[in-house]
Amino acid sequence: DALFATYKCRAVYLDVGTNRGVQIRKLYQPLLFPNASALQQFATEFRGIDRCDVCTIGFEPNPRQWPHLQHMQGALRAAGAGVLIFPSAAGIATGSQLLTVPRADRQDPWGDLGASVSPHAAGLEQKGQRWNTTLPTSMISLCDVVHRVRHWVPAHARILMKLDVEGVRVHAGPVADHVPRVVPGHKSLCRVAH
């Protein structure tokens, strides 16, 4: 609620599976990503809205990404963008879940992007290495988040969601009045209709 009380949120971008925050940076720093396919979708969905009036809520449970994401969140907020990244997974219910992350490779900061709350991840291989670290993480109900967002933003506000999570299916059933619809041409972007 503090995000909406502090920033003028005329539209909202939900980044479910934030990883290192590249999609968020594409939204607020498009000049750094001139060939990104998401730029046209952001321009279309948020047409006529100053990018600093688009608030972003991200979800990333991988603790190895947190220092980078906290720094990015702080820098974007200092520039006037309403960005809030939860160090949690998103799912159909609020609670806790086990998160499995691959072995840390200090030489490759991109090497552990595939953290997963799937119970099957512990036995999977990624780039030939076994995933071997399992730790508890919190899970936030995506349905509850959408309901809170709808409470704070104007009725006509656009909500765009990127869904890129390993091992979890988000069921839209509980939010019958906020059904995600896939945006044509983008397999991981969807609009949240009201």
CYANA upper distance limits for C-alpha pairs under 8 A (distance plus 0.5 A):
  1 ASP  CA      5 ALA  CA      6.83
  1 ASP  CA    148 ARG  CA      8.33
  1 ASP  CA    152 TRP  CA      8.33
  2 ALA  CA      6 THR  CA      6.49
  3 LEU  CA      7 TYR  CA      6.50
  3 LEU  CA     55 CYS  CA      8.45
  3 LEU  CA     82 GLY  CA      6.94
  3 LEU  CA     83 VAL  CA      8.07
  3 LEU  CA     84 LEU  CA      7.60
  4 PHE  CA      8 LYS  CA      7.25
  4 PHE  CA      9 CYS  CA      6.74
  4 PHE  CA    152 TRP  CA      6.94
  4 PHE  CA    153 VAL  CA      8.36
  6 THR  CA     82 GLY  CA      8.39
  7 TYR  CA     53 ASP  CA      7.82
  7 TYR  CA     55 CYS  CA      8.01
  7 TYR  CA     81 ALA  CA      8.10
  7 TYR  CA     82 GLY  CA      6.13
  8 LYS  CA     53 ASP  CA      5.92
  8 LYS  CA     54 VAL  CA      8.36
  8 LYS  CA     55 CYS  CA      8.35
  8 LYS  CA     82 GLY  CA      8.41
  9 CYS  CA     53 ASP  CA      5.52
  9 CYS  CA     54 VAL  CA      6.00
  9 CYS  CA     55 CYS  CA      5.81
  9 CYS  CA     82 GLY  CA      7.99
  9 CYS  CA    153 VAL  CA      6.91
 10 ARG  CA     49 ILE  CA      7.80
 10 ARG  CA     53 ASP  CA      5.95
 10 ARG  CA     54 VAL  CA      6.43
 10 ARG  CA     55 CYS  CA      8.12
 10 ARG  CA    153 VAL  CA      6.87
 10 ARG  CA    154 PRO  CA      7.40
 10 ARG  CA    157 ALA  CA      6.38
 10 ARG  CA    158 ARG  CA      8.22
 11 ALA  CA     46 PHE  CA      7.75
 11 ALA  CA     49 ILE  CA      8.33
 11 ALA  CA     53 ASP  CA      7.19
 11 ALA  CA     54 VAL  CA      5.20
 11 ALA  CA     55 CYS  CA      6.82
 11 ALA  CA    153 VAL  CA      7.63
 11 ALA  CA    157 ALA  CA      5.55
 11 ALA  CA    158 ARG  CA      5.45
 11 ALA  CA    159 ILE  CA      6.40
 12 VAL  CA     54 VAL  CA      5.76
 12 VAL  CA     55 CYS  CA      5.29
 12 VAL  CA     56 THR  CA      6.17
 12 VAL  CA     57 ILE  CA      8.10
 12 VAL  CA    149 VAL  CA      8.36
 12 VAL  CA    157 ALA  CA      8.08
 12 VAL  CA    158 ARG  CA      6.89
 12 VAL  CA    159 ILE  CA      5.24
 12 VAL  CA    160 LEU  CA      6.90
 13 TYR  CA     54 VAL  CA      7.33
 13 TYR  CA     55 CYS  CA      6.69
 13 TYR  CA     56 THR  CA      5.16
 13 TYR  CA     57 ILE  CA      6.91
 13 TYR  CA    159 ILE  CA      6.26
 13 TYR  CA    160 LEU  CA      5.38
 13 TYR  CA    161 MET  CA      6.21
 13 TYR  CA    162 LYS  CA      8.30
 14 LEU  CA     56 THR  CA      6.31
 14 LEU  CA     57 ILE  CA      5.50
 14 LEU  CA     58 GLY  CA      6.38
 14 LEU  CA    159 ILE  CA      7.84
 14 LEU  CA    160 LEU  CA      6.67
 14 LEU  CA    161 MET  CA      4.96
 14 LEU  CA    162 LYS  CA      6.70
 15 ASP  CA     23 GLN  CA      8.17
 15 ASP  CA     24 ILE  CA      7.88
 15 ASP  CA     56 THR  CA      7.64
 15 ASP  CA     57 ILE  CA      6.62
 15 ASP  CA     58 GLY  CA      4.97
 15 ASP  CA     59 PHE  CA      6.92
 15 ASP  CA    161 MET  CA      6.41
 15 ASP  CA    162 LYS  CA      5.49
 15 ASP  CA    163 LEU  CA      7.11
 16 VAL  CA     58 GLY  CA      6.24
 16 VAL  CA     59 PHE  CA      5.63
 16 VAL  CA     60 GLU  CA      7.81
 16 VAL  CA     90 ALA  CA      7.20
 16 VAL  CA    161 MET  CA      7.66
 16 VAL  CA    162 LYS  CA      6.29
 16 VAL  CA    163 LEU  CA      5.36
 16 VAL  CA    164 ASP  CA      6.57
 16 VAL  CA    165 VAL  CA      7.36
 17 GLY  CA     58 GLY  CA      7.71
 17 GLY  CA     59 PHE  CA      6.08
 17 GLY  CA     60 GLU  CA      5.93
 17 GLY  CA     89 ALA  CA      8.13
 17 GLY  CA     90 ALA  CA      8.49
 17 GLY  CA    162 LYS  CA      8.31
 17 GLY  CA    163 LEU  CA      6.83
 17 GLY  CA    164 ASP  CA      5.45
 17 GLY  CA    165 VAL  CA      5.49
 18 THR  CA     22 VAL  CA      8.16
 18 THR  CA     23 GLN  CA      8.03
 18 THR  CA     24 ILE  CA      8.41
 18 THR  CA     58 GLY  CA      6.25
 18 THR  CA     59 PHE  CA      6.15
 18 THR  CA     60 GLU  CA      5.73
 18 THR  CA    164 ASP  CA      8.23
 19 ASN  CA     60 GLU  CA      6.44
 19 ASN  CA     62 ASN  CA      8.12
 19 ASN  CA     65 GLN  CA      7.17
 19 ASN  CA    113 LEU  CA      6.61
 20 ARG  CA     65 GLN  CA      6.62
 20 ARG  CA     68 HIS  CA      7.52
 20 ARG  CA     69 LEU  CA      6.93
 20 ARG  CA    113 LEU  CA      8.50
 21 GLY  CA     25 ARG  CA      6.80
 21 GLY  CA     69 LEU  CA      7.14
 21 GLY  CA     72 MET  CA      8.33
 22 VAL  CA     26 LYS  CA      6.72
 23 GLN  CA     27 LEU  CA      6.95
 23 GLN  CA     38 ALA  CA      8.32
 24 ILE  CA     28 TYR  CA      7.05
 24 ILE  CA     56 THR  CA      8.02
 25 ARG  CA     29 GLN  CA      5.71
 25 ARG  CA     30 PRO  CA      7.67
 26 LYS  CA     30 PRO  CA      5.27
 26 LYS  CA     32 LEU  CA      7.86
 26 LYS  CA     33 PHE  CA      6.74
 26 LYS  CA     36 ALA  CA      8.19
 26 LYS  CA     38 ALA  CA      7.97
 26 LYS  CA     39 LEU  CA      7.33
 27 LEU  CA     39 LEU  CA      7.60
 27 LEU  CA     42 PHE  CA      7.18
 27 LEU  CA     51 ARG  CA      7.80
 28 TYR  CA     51 ARG  CA      6.79
 28 TYR  CA     52 CYS  CA      8.02
 28 TYR  CA     76 LEU  CA      8.39
 28 TYR  CA     81 ALA  CA      8.21
 29 GLN  CA     33 PHE  CA      7.97
 30 PRO  CA     34 PRO  CA      6.92
 30 PRO  CA     39 LEU  CA      7.27
 34 PRO  CA     39 LEU  CA      8.41
 35 ASN  CA     39 LEU  CA      8.47
 37 SER  CA     41 GLN  CA      7.89
 38 ALA  CA     42 PHE  CA      6.65
 39 LEU  CA     43 ALA  CA      6.61
 40 GLN  CA     44 THR  CA      6.63
 41 GLN  CA     45 GLU  CA      6.46
 42 PHE  CA     46 PHE  CA      6.24
 42 PHE  CA     47 ARG  CA      8.33
 43 ALA  CA     47 ARG  CA      5.92
 45 GLU  CA    158 ARG  CA      7.58
 45 GLU  CA    160 LEU  CA      7.96
 46 PHE  CA     51 ARG  CA      8.23
 46 PHE  CA     54 VAL  CA      8.26
 46 PHE  CA    158 ARG  CA      7.75
 49 ILE  CA     53 ASP  CA      6.98
 49 ILE  CA     54 VAL  CA      7.81
 50 ASP  CA     54 VAL  CA      7.57
 51 ARG  CA     81 ALA  CA      8.01
 52 CYS  CA     80 GLY  CA      6.45
 52 CYS  CA     81 ALA  CA      5.02
 52 CYS  CA     82 GLY  CA      7.32
 53 ASP  CA     81 ALA  CA      7.55
 53 ASP  CA     82 GLY  CA      7.96
 54 VAL  CA     81 ALA  CA      7.89
 54 VAL  CA     82 GLY  CA      7.58
 55 CYS  CA     81 ALA  CA      7.22
 55 CYS  CA     82 GLY  CA      5.12
 55 CYS  CA     83 VAL  CA      6.32
 56 THR  CA     82 GLY  CA      6.69
 56 THR  CA     83 VAL  CA      5.22
 56 THR  CA     84 LEU  CA      6.69
 56 THR  CA     85 ILE  CA      8.43
 57 ILE  CA     83 VAL  CA      6.54
 57 ILE  CA     84 LEU  CA      5.40
 57 ILE  CA     85 ILE  CA      6.11
 57 ILE  CA     86 PHE  CA      8.04
 58 GLY  CA     83 VAL  CA      8.31
 58 GLY  CA     84 LEU  CA      6.71
 58 GLY  CA     85 ILE  CA      4.78
 58 GLY  CA     86 PHE  CA      6.48
 59 PHE  CA     85 ILE  CA      6.13
 59 PHE  CA     86 PHE  CA      5.38
 59 PHE  CA     87 PRO  CA      6.67
 59 PHE  CA     88 SER  CA      6.13
 59 PHE  CA     89 ALA  CA      6.29
 59 PHE  CA     90 ALA  CA      6.85
 60 GLU  CA     65 GLN  CA      8.11
 60 GLU  CA     66 TRP  CA      8.38
 60 GLU  CA     85 ILE  CA      7.73
 60 GLU  CA     86 PHE  CA      6.84
 60 GLU  CA     87 PRO  CA      5.68
 60 GLU  CA     88 SER  CA      5.93
 60 GLU  CA     89 ALA  CA      6.34
 61 PRO  CA     86 PHE  CA      8.17
 61 PRO  CA     87 PRO  CA      5.33
 61 PRO  CA     88 SER  CA      4.69
 61 PRO  CA     89 ALA  CA      5.48
 61 PRO  CA     99 LEU  CA      8.06
 61 PRO  CA    115 ALA  CA      8.47
 61 PRO  CA    137 THR  CA      6.97
 61 PRO  CA    138 SER  CA      8.09
 62 ASN  CA     66 TRP  CA      7.54
 62 ASN  CA     87 PRO  CA      7.79
 62 ASN  CA     88 SER  CA      8.41
 62 ASN  CA     99 LEU  CA      8.19
 62 ASN  CA    101 VAL  CA      7.85
 62 ASN  CA    115 ALA  CA      6.69
 63 PRO  CA     67 PRO  CA      8.47
 63 PRO  CA     87 PRO  CA      7.74
 65 GLN  CA     69 LEU  CA      6.63
 66 TRP  CA     70 GLN  CA      6.37
 66 TRP  CA     87 PRO  CA      7.37
 67 PRO  CA     71 HIS  CA      6.78
 68 HIS  CA     72 MET  CA      6.70
 69 LEU  CA     73 GLN  CA      6.42
 69 LEU  CA     85 ILE  CA      7.88
 70 GLN  CA     74 GLY  CA      6.64
 70 GLN  CA     85 ILE  CA      8.25
 71 HIS  CA     75 ALA  CA      6.71
 72 MET  CA     76 LEU  CA      6.63
 73 GLN  CA     77 ARG  CA      6.57
 73 GLN  CA     83 VAL  CA      6.42
 73 GLN  CA     84 LEU  CA      7.23
 73 GLN  CA     85 ILE  CA      7.60
 74 GLY  CA     78 ALA  CA      6.56
 75 ALA  CA     79 ALA  CA      6.87
 76 LEU  CA     80 GLY  CA      6.99
 76 LEU  CA     81 ALA  CA      5.88
 76 LEU  CA     82 GLY  CA      8.03
 76 LEU  CA     83 VAL  CA      7.39
 77 ARG  CA     81 ALA  CA      5.31
 77 ARG  CA     82 GLY  CA      6.31
 77 ARG  CA     83 VAL  CA      6.76
 87 PRO  CA    138 SER  CA      8.38
 88 SER  CA    137 THR  CA      6.81
 88 SER  CA    138 SER  CA      5.60
 88 SER  CA    139 MET  CA      5.92
 88 SER  CA    140 ILE  CA      7.17
 89 ALA  CA    117 VAL  CA      8.38
 89 ALA  CA    137 THR  CA      7.70
 89 ALA  CA    138 SER  CA      6.78
 89 ALA  CA    139 MET  CA      5.09
 89 ALA  CA    140 ILE  CA      6.75
 90 ALA  CA    139 MET  CA      5.86
 90 ALA  CA    140 ILE  CA      5.41
 90 ALA  CA    141 SER  CA      6.39
 90 ALA  CA    142 LEU  CA      6.12
 91 GLY  CA    139 MET  CA      6.79
 91 GLY  CA    140 ILE  CA      6.60
 91 GLY  CA    141 SER  CA      5.65
 91 GLY  CA    142 LEU  CA      6.13
 91 GLY  CA    168 VAL  CA      7.81
 91 GLY  CA    169 ARG  CA      8.13
 91 GLY  CA    170 VAL  CA      6.25
 92 ILE  CA    140 ILE  CA      8.21
 92 ILE  CA    141 SER  CA      5.49
 92 ILE  CA    142 LEU  CA      6.57
 92 ILE  CA    143 CYS  CA      7.14
 92 ILE  CA    170 VAL  CA      6.52
 92 ILE  CA    171 HIS  CA      6.99
 93 ALA  CA    139 MET  CA      7.60
 93 ALA  CA    140 ILE  CA      6.78
 93 ALA  CA    141 SER  CA      4.78
 93 ALA  CA    142 LEU  CA      7.93
 93 ALA  CA    143 CYS  CA      8.39
 94 THR  CA    138 SER  CA      8.13
 94 THR  CA    139 MET  CA      5.70
 94 THR  CA    140 ILE  CA      4.83
 94 THR  CA    141 SER  CA      5.13
 95 GLY  CA    138 SER  CA      6.40
 95 GLY  CA    139 MET  CA      5.62
 95 GLY  CA    140 ILE  CA      7.16
 96 SER  CA    136 PRO  CA      7.30
 96 SER  CA    137 THR  CA      6.16
 96 SER  CA    138 SER  CA      4.82
 96 SER  CA    139 MET  CA      5.73
 97 GLN  CA    117 VAL  CA      7.04
 97 GLN  CA    136 PRO  CA      6.26
 97 GLN  CA    137 THR  CA      5.94
 97 GLN  CA    138 SER  CA      6.65
 97 GLN  CA    139 MET  CA      7.00
 98 LEU  CA    117 VAL  CA      6.25
 98 LEU  CA    119 PRO  CA      8.25
 98 LEU  CA    134 THR  CA      6.84
 98 LEU  CA    135 LEU  CA      6.00
 98 LEU  CA    136 PRO  CA      4.97
 98 LEU  CA    137 THR  CA      6.41
 99 LEU  CA    115 ALA  CA      7.29
 99 LEU  CA    116 SER  CA      6.08
 99 LEU  CA    117 VAL  CA      5.01
 99 LEU  CA    118 SER  CA      8.05
 99 LEU  CA    134 THR  CA      5.94
 99 LEU  CA    135 LEU  CA      5.81
 99 LEU  CA    136 PRO  CA      6.38
 99 LEU  CA    137 THR  CA      6.60
100 THR  CA    115 ALA  CA      6.18
100 THR  CA    116 SER  CA      5.81
100 THR  CA    117 VAL  CA      6.67
100 THR  CA    118 SER  CA      8.24
100 THR  CA    121 ALA  CA      6.79
100 THR  CA    122 ALA  CA      6.62
100 THR  CA    131 TRP  CA      7.27
100 THR  CA    132 ASN  CA      7.59
100 THR  CA    133 THR  CA      6.07
100 THR  CA    134 THR  CA      4.82
100 THR  CA    135 LEU  CA      7.07
101 VAL  CA    112 ASP  CA      7.20
101 VAL  CA    114 GLY  CA      7.51
101 VAL  CA    115 ALA  CA      4.93
101 VAL  CA    116 SER  CA      7.05
101 VAL  CA    131 TRP  CA      6.27
101 VAL  CA    132 ASN  CA      7.20
101 VAL  CA    133 THR  CA      5.85
101 VAL  CA    134 THR  CA      6.92
102 PRO  CA    112 ASP  CA      6.22
102 PRO  CA    114 GLY  CA      7.92
102 PRO  CA    115 ALA  CA      7.25
102 PRO  CA    126 GLN  CA      7.80
102 PRO  CA    129 GLN  CA      7.99
102 PRO  CA    130 ARG  CA      7.06
102 PRO  CA    131 TRP  CA      4.35
102 PRO  CA    132 ASN  CA      6.33
102 PRO  CA    133 THR  CA      6.92
103 ARG  CA    112 ASP  CA      7.93
103 ARG  CA    129 GLN  CA      7.81
103 ARG  CA    130 ARG  CA      7.60
103 ARG  CA    131 TRP  CA      6.27
103 ARG  CA    132 ASN  CA      6.51
103 ARG  CA    133 THR  CA      7.30
104 ALA  CA    111 GLY  CA      7.99
104 ALA  CA    112 ASP  CA      7.31
105 ASP  CA    109 PRO  CA      7.62
105 ASP  CA    111 GLY  CA      6.95
105 ASP  CA    112 ASP  CA      8.26
114 GLY  CA    166 GLU  CA      6.95
115 ALA  CA    166 GLU  CA      7.31
116 SER  CA    121 ALA  CA      6.77
116 SER  CA    165 VAL  CA      7.91
116 SER  CA    166 GLU  CA      5.48
116 SER  CA    167 GLY  CA      6.29
116 SER  CA    168 VAL  CA      8.48
117 VAL  CA    121 ALA  CA      7.82
117 VAL  CA    166 GLU  CA      7.60
117 VAL  CA    167 GLY  CA      6.61
117 VAL  CA    168 VAL  CA      7.43
118 SER  CA    166 GLU  CA      7.61
118 SER  CA    167 GLY  CA      4.92
118 SER  CA    168 VAL  CA      6.77
119 PRO  CA    167 GLY  CA      8.50
120 HIS  CA    124 LEU  CA      7.47
120 HIS  CA    167 GLY  CA      8.48
121 ALA  CA    131 TRP  CA      7.63
121 ALA  CA    167 GLY  CA      8.05
122 ALA  CA    130 ARG  CA      8.18
122 ALA  CA    131 TRP  CA      6.12
122 ALA  CA    132 ASN  CA      6.89
122 ALA  CA    133 THR  CA      8.44
122 ALA  CA    134 THR  CA      8.06
123 GLY  CA    130 ARG  CA      7.47
123 GLY  CA    131 TRP  CA      7.37
124 LEU  CA    130 ARG  CA      6.82
124 LEU  CA    131 TRP  CA      6.93
125 GLU  CA    129 GLN  CA      5.90
125 GLU  CA    130 ARG  CA      5.25
125 GLU  CA    131 TRP  CA      6.85
126 GLN  CA    130 ARG  CA      6.98
126 GLN  CA    131 TRP  CA      7.65
140 ILE  CA    144 ASP  CA      8.36
140 ILE  CA    145 VAL  CA      8.31
141 SER  CA    145 VAL  CA      6.96
142 LEU  CA    146 VAL  CA      6.74
142 LEU  CA    170 VAL  CA      8.50
143 CYS  CA    147 HIS  CA      6.80
143 CYS  CA    172 ALA  CA      8.03
143 CYS  CA    174 PRO  CA      7.35
143 CYS  CA    175 VAL  CA      6.39
144 ASP  CA    148 ARG  CA      6.74
145 VAL  CA    149 VAL  CA      6.61
146 VAL  CA    150 ARG  CA      6.62
146 VAL  CA    178 HIS  CA      7.83
147 HIS  CA    151 HIS  CA      6.78
147 HIS  CA    178 HIS  CA      8.49
148 ARG  CA    152 TRP  CA      7.06
149 VAL  CA    153 VAL  CA      6.64
150 ARG  CA    154 PRO  CA      8.00
150 ARG  CA    155 ALA  CA      7.65
153 VAL  CA    157 ALA  CA      6.68
158 ARG  CA    191 ARG  CA      8.12
158 ARG  CA    192 VAL  CA      8.17
159 ILE  CA    191 ARG  CA      6.40
159 ILE  CA    192 VAL  CA      6.00
159 ILE  CA    193 ALA  CA      8.27
160 LEU  CA    189 LEU  CA      7.46
160 LEU  CA    190 CYS  CA      6.32
160 LEU  CA    191 ARG  CA      5.15
160 LEU  CA    192 VAL  CA      6.75
161 MET  CA    180 PRO  CA      8.46
161 MET  CA    189 LEU  CA      6.09
161 MET  CA    190 CYS  CA      5.69
161 MET  CA    191 ARG  CA      6.60
161 MET  CA    192 VAL  CA      7.60
162 LYS  CA    188 SER  CA      5.91
162 LYS  CA    189 LEU  CA      4.99
162 LYS  CA    190 CYS  CA      6.94
163 LEU  CA    188 SER  CA      5.84
163 LEU  CA    189 LEU  CA      7.04
163 LEU  CA    190 CYS  CA      8.41
164 ASP  CA    188 SER  CA      6.95
172 ALA  CA    176 ALA  CA      7.52
172 ALA  CA    178 HIS  CA      8.42
172 ALA  CA    179 VAL  CA      6.50
172 ALA  CA    180 PRO  CA      7.31
173 GLY  CA    179 VAL  CA      8.16
175 VAL  CA    179 VAL  CA      6.70
177 ASP  CA    193 ALA  CA      7.78
177 ASP  CA    194 HIS  CA      5.96
178 HIS  CA    192 VAL  CA      6.12
178 HIS  CA    193 ALA  CA      5.64
178 HIS  CA    194 HIS  CA      5.37
179 VAL  CA    192 VAL  CA      6.14
179 VAL  CA    193 ALA  CA      6.04
179 VAL  CA    194 HIS  CA      7.71
180 PRO  CA    190 CYS  CA      6.33
180 PRO  CA    191 ARG  CA      5.99
180 PRO  CA    192 VAL  CA      4.88
180 PRO  CA    193 ALA  CA      6.79
181 ARG  CA    190 CYS  CA      5.54
181 ARG  CA    191 ARG  CA      5.70
181 ARG  CA    192 VAL  CA      6.79
181 ARG  CA    193 ALA  CA      7.66
182 VAL  CA    186 HIS  CA      7.74
182 VAL  CA    187 LYS  CA      7.51
182 VAL  CA    188 SER  CA      7.91
182 VAL  CA    189 LEU  CA      6.56
182 VAL  CA    190 CYS  CA      4.61
182 VAL  CA    191 ARG  CA      6.93
183 VAL  CA    187 LYS  CA      7.98
183 VAL  CA    189 LEU  CA      6.20
183 VAL  CA    190 CYS  CA      5.35
183 VAL  CA    191 ARG  CA      6.94
186 HIS  CA    190 CYS  CA      8.37
